[in-house]
Structure formats: structure tokens, C-alpha cells
């Protein structure tokens, strides 16, 4: 009886090849999304921040944006400054607070509402609902393991109470 590898020679032979395939597909999907968003004068990073702000009640700290975007504070700050110049967000520093608060503007809300997701829908429609569910489970497992390996979820004992 044939093994799955023999009937489908494109299956990765090892984890490094699986990682390579993951990176390649991510780049393709990202390129497709970038092309779609370019028509609206917005980048994928900016669309992610608009999505984050919309789902967070319209405002967030710069640190929360950096964390949700998996970029450092300086990179998030640069993206937010560009978005501020475009009128998508405003930045403010509340009194007695060290962190900047970023708020979505009406223009940002309108841009987010108009922002197409056709490329996302067309790409992921290749998956059945069951396959999409399996993919999500696998991605969540990989995220949890990677966060653990990077020590991202570590909390000192005095904060675990």
C-alpha cells in the first residue's frame, strides 16, 4: 500500500521543509493582500492596526499595538505616526500616564469599513469549514509552542496570584 508521501510527493519530508512551505504560502497570501490594499492606499500593517483598534473599542496603547502586531515598540510607533499623518488615527498621552494612547478616527473607521477582504475570502475559500477548523487548531498549537519557547507567556511567581 502506498504511503501518503508516495501518493503525494509534495508533502514535506521533515519539519524544516514544512516550515519552508509555511513561509512560502505566507508570503504569497501577504503579497496578494498587499496588492488588494494598495488600491486603498493602505498597508497590511496599517489594516491590522485598524482591525485591532476596531476590535478594542476604538483605542489602544502603543505597547498593545506593538504586541498584537509582533513588532517592536519603535516599528509600531513609526507605523502609527504614518497613520496619524494620513488621518486614520490620533495619538495622545493622558496625564500621569507614560504610554501613548492611539485612537481610530472617523476616517480610519470609514477606511476600515470600506477595506476589502476579497483576497482573504478567495484564498481561504479553498478550505472546507472542517479544514479551516483544523488549520486554526494547528496554527494555535504552533503559536502556543513558539510563545512558550520564546518565553513570551512567562509570568513571575509574584504576578501569578
C-alpha positions as CSV (number, residue, x, y, z in Angstrom):
1,X,0.0,0.0,0.0
2,X,1.3,3.5,-0.9
3,X,2.2,5.8,1.9
4,X,0.8,9.4,1.9
5,X,4.3,10.6,0.9
6,X,4.3,8.3,-2.1
7,X,0.9,9.3,-3.4
8,X,1.5,13.0,-2.8
9,X,5.2,13.7,-3.4
10,X,4.6,17.4,-2.4
11,X,4.2,16.5,1.3
12,X,7.1,17.8,3.3
13,X,9.6,15.2,4.4
14,X,10.6,17.0,7.6
15,X,9.8,19.9,9.8
16,X,12.3,22.2,8.1
17,X,10.6,21.6,4.8
18,X,7.2,22.1,6.4
19,X,8.4,25.4,7.8
20,X,9.7,26.4,4.4
21,X,6.3,25.7,2.8
22,X,4.6,27.7,5.6
23,X,6.8,30.7,4.9
24,X,6.3,30.4,1.1
25,X,2.5,30.3,1.4
26,X,2.5,33.1,3.9
27,X,4.5,35.3,1.5
28,X,2.1,34.5,-1.3
29,X,-1.0,35.3,0.7
30,X,0.6,38.5,2.0
31,X,1.6,39.6,-1.5
32,X,-2.0,39.1,-2.7
33,X,-3.3,41.1,0.3
34,X,-0.8,43.9,-0.2
35,X,-1.9,44.2,-3.9
36,X,-5.5,44.5,-2.9
37,X,-4.9,47.0,-0.1
38,X,-2.6,49.2,-2.3
39,X,-5.7,50.3,-4.2
40,X,-6.9,51.9,-1.0
41,X,-3.6,53.5,-0.1
42,X,-3.1,51.3,3.0
43,X,-0.6,48.6,4.0
44,X,-1.3,45.3,5.6
45,X,0.3,46.5,8.8
46,X,-2.0,49.5,8.9
47,X,-5.0,47.4,8.1
48,X,-4.1,45.1,11.1
49,X,-3.8,48.2,13.4
50,X,-7.2,49.4,12.2
51,X,-8.6,46.0,12.9
52,X,-7.0,45.8,16.3
53,X,-8.4,49.3,17.2
54,X,-11.9,48.5,16.0
55,X,-12.0,45.2,18.0
56,X,-10.5,47.0,21.0
57,X,-13.3,49.6,21.3
58,X,-11.5,52.2,19.2
59,X,-8.4,52.8,21.2
60,X,-5.3,51.0,22.5
61,X,-1.9,51.8,23.9
62,X,1.1,51.8,21.6
63,X,2.5,48.8,23.5
64,X,-0.6,46.8,23.0
65,X,-0.5,47.6,19.2
66,X,3.2,46.5,19.1
67,X,2.4,43.3,21.0
68,X,-0.6,42.4,18.8
69,X,1.5,43.1,15.6
70,X,4.6,41.3,16.8
71,X,6.8,44.3,16.1
72,X,9.0,46.2,18.4
73,X,7.8,49.5,20.0
74,X,9.8,51.7,17.6
75,X,8.3,50.0,14.5
76,X,4.8,50.3,15.8
77,X,5.4,53.9,16.6
78,X,6.6,54.6,13.1
79,X,3.6,52.9,11.5
80,X,1.2,54.8,13.9
81,X,2.9,58.1,13.1
82,X,2.3,57.5,9.3
83,X,-1.3,56.6,10.0
84,X,-1.7,59.8,12.0
85,X,-0.4,61.8,9.1
86,X,-3.0,60.0,6.8
87,X,-5.7,60.9,9.3
88,X,-6.5,57.3,10.3
89,X,-5.6,57.6,14.0
90,X,-4.7,60.1,16.7
91,X,-2.2,59.8,19.4
92,X,-2.5,61.3,22.8
93,X,-0.7,60.9,26.1
94,X,-3.1,61.1,29.0
95,X,-1.9,63.0,32.1
96,X,0.0,60.9,34.6
97,X,0.5,58.1,32.0
98,X,3.7,57.1,30.4
99,X,2.1,55.4,27.4
100,X,0.6,56.9,24.3
101,X,-3.0,56.1,23.6
102,X,-3.9,55.5,19.9
103,X,-7.5,56.1,18.8
104,X,-9.1,55.4,15.5
105,X,-10.6,58.5,13.8
106,X,-13.8,58.7,11.7
107,X,-11.6,58.5,8.6
108,X,-9.9,55.4,10.0
109,X,-13.3,53.8,10.8
110,X,-14.6,54.5,7.3
111,X,-11.4,53.2,5.7
112,X,-11.7,50.0,7.8
113,X,-15.4,49.6,6.8
114,X,-14.6,50.0,3.1
115,X,-11.4,47.9,3.2
116,X,-11.9,44.9,1.0
117,X,-11.3,41.3,2.2
118,X,-11.8,39.7,-1.2
119,X,-8.3,38.3,-1.4
120,X,-8.7,36.7,2.0
121,X,-12.1,35.3,1.2
122,X,-11.0,34.0,-2.2
123,X,-7.8,32.4,-0.8
124,X,-9.3,30.8,2.3
125,X,-12.4,29.6,0.4
126,X,-10.2,26.8,-0.9
127,X,-10.6,25.2,2.5
128,X,-13.8,23.5,3.7
129,X,-15.1,24.6,7.1
130,X,-13.6,21.4,8.6
131,X,-10.2,22.1,7.0
132,X,-10.3,25.7,8.2
133,X,-11.0,24.5,11.7
134,X,-8.1,22.0,11.6
135,X,-5.8,24.7,10.2
136,X,-6.8,27.0,13.1
137,X,-6.2,24.3,15.7
138,X,-2.7,23.6,14.2
139,X,-1.8,27.3,14.0
140,X,-2.9,27.8,17.6
141,X,-0.7,24.8,18.7
142,X,2.2,26.3,16.8
143,X,1.7,29.8,18.3
144,X,1.4,28.4,21.8
145,X,4.6,26.3,21.4
146,X,6.5,29.2,19.9
147,X,5.4,31.6,22.6
148,X,6.5,29.1,25.2
149,X,9.9,28.6,23.5
150,X,10.4,32.3,23.4
151,X,9.3,32.8,27.0
152,X,6.6,35.2,25.9
153,X,4.0,33.9,28.4
154,X,6.3,33.7,31.4
155,X,4.9,35.5,34.5
156,X,7.0,35.7,37.6
157,X,5.5,34.0,40.6
158,X,4.6,37.3,42.3
159,X,2.4,38.2,39.3
160,X,0.7,34.8,39.1
161,X,-1.7,35.5,42.0
